[in-house]
Amino acid sequence: MSEPNRGFDLDAAVQSLAVDRLRRDERAIEGLPIRLVIALVVGVASLSVMMNMISGIGGLAVTELDARPSPEVVTPGTHDLEIAVVGADGDPVADATVVVKSGTAEMGGVRTATTDSSGSATVEVSPDLRPNQEEGTLVIGIKPPAGSEYADKRGNTKVLVVAG
């Protein structure tokens, strides 16, 4: 009379062997049925086409802002800079914050202003040059309006300060 084999589960052993065999399989996509691979490729291509067709996807894009200062060249002393903030297509941007700070010219602080409905802001600056310095720059930054699709990641036009 034979005793049943206690503690040995044939189903668990087969499952363990199958899992181990799957883990050691290095064929990756090669081991998948060809129909599944074709369905995957066609599905990805179709998704790409549909995403391009859906309107509003372009709304996820970010538009770069640019600053257009006037005048672009000043001498040491007090000056009013009019800075126009425009989008990539040249349209004015209202409610953007313009920040002017020292570059290679000294200014003694940071000056800010907010653009009006025409995309223009006026900032009073008083740049100065160091001894024996013939020219320097003021750096312009833009903080886009809150909740807008604008960004200011690239450098803007600098204001050149030249010895008078």
Beta strands, then each sheet from edge to edge (+ up, - down):
strand 1: 63-64
strand 2: 66-70
strand 3: 73-74
strand 4: 79-86
strand 5: 97-102
strand 6: 111-114
strand 7: 120-125
strand 8: 135-143
strand 9: 150-151
strand 10: 159-162
sheet 1: 1+ 9+
sheet 2: 2+ 4- 7+
sheet 3: 3+ 10+ 8- 5+ 6-
end
